[in-house]
């Protein structure tokens, strides 16, 4: 007597019972796979943010010192524009301990013709930049010419396409790899292009003039501190030397994000554990009820020569098959939900969100299916033991 | 015979969700200035396809003789529905926008489910027809 065909027939003979057990296991797999992918994506997003920021300190005008809104620009891609004298970058280099100072200029576009919403335009100086340039170099082999732009991965503009910003035609020359941060929705250009765009914005009534009336403006300076210097000391020196400028330590920004991430991770993990415990208890109860229902069936099998071990194995195999079906179904459903609605999840969480590599995801999926099989088999172990010890005579006499 | 009409009811429910969703919570981006983008027209096309699917599904429940053909028509309509947002009618160019983050994936899933249900219906009809023959 072969166990596998018999187990499959048993499962097919009771479609309602099988469906209920598969559904329960699918629920387990869905919670584990979905929760794990979200947590891993948040962690990958945080690592990406750390790598992407690259700088130790960011100088912004005091008026923009609302660090929260500055943080939102990175995390959620909200637009913002604030300006200070372009000389700040050179002055910062005079502070002991400052190795590099890369200026950036921000401009929030009007409703761009591509998107119906504002997009953040960031002007960089390719010669001085050390934060965005390495990322651009991965996608763009040549130089970024005047009126050329590099778009974040979430701006759906193909290479060679023309996008209009303040009625200026800008050519897309490259698209950046995903970072999971708000920078994915930004558009990058060089400082000459930015000057043209600022002038065009001025003509449209969007002023970027600072109190001194100077036209040469920047929005932020990214500072790299020399090795051996204490970042906090340099931070204090910068704040002391530069007037109307606030120095923000990137570490404090990342720590804030990291704390939020830890909170979300804890909540998701706790929910997953609770779902697992509840589902395991329900599975245990379901298999206990199955024992009562199938006592006569197993008694007959014993009478026609099936050994105890064989009956135990058969019961375990049936539950493992339910676990396999449920694991695959639950993982598949979770994958559809998590991957299809990734943009929605990202915007709801408001945290850097970047999927881990395909290898990690496949491993996670395989692990979830194996875990579903194991839990299903474990929940049925007691039932399998009871069923394998059925006394045929007694069971059939009692009519159970 | 009962087996043949269950997929019809399933497609009908999904088609209703598509029709209602495409103009409400699963709909296009809402612009503050009242203008409409390409995604607005994509949602109108989805509404039409949803209504077409619901009529086909009802006909499949009511008309015994034409079920196989109706189910096949529903499969093709579902493929059209999957292709409509993003491929046949463009959407906004920022993937974080509502039409790309919600409308497109939700409609793809709903149309795929409707297409699968219709395919099941077609297979059931084909098998029963073959058995009768």
Interface residues (C-beta under 8 A of the other chain):
Chain A: X77 X111 X114 X115 X116 X117 X119 X153 X154 X155 X156 X157 X185 X336 X340 X341 X343 X344 X346 X347
Chain B: X29 X31 X33 X35 X37 X92 X93 X94 X95 X96 X97 X100 X101 X102 X105 X106 X108 X109
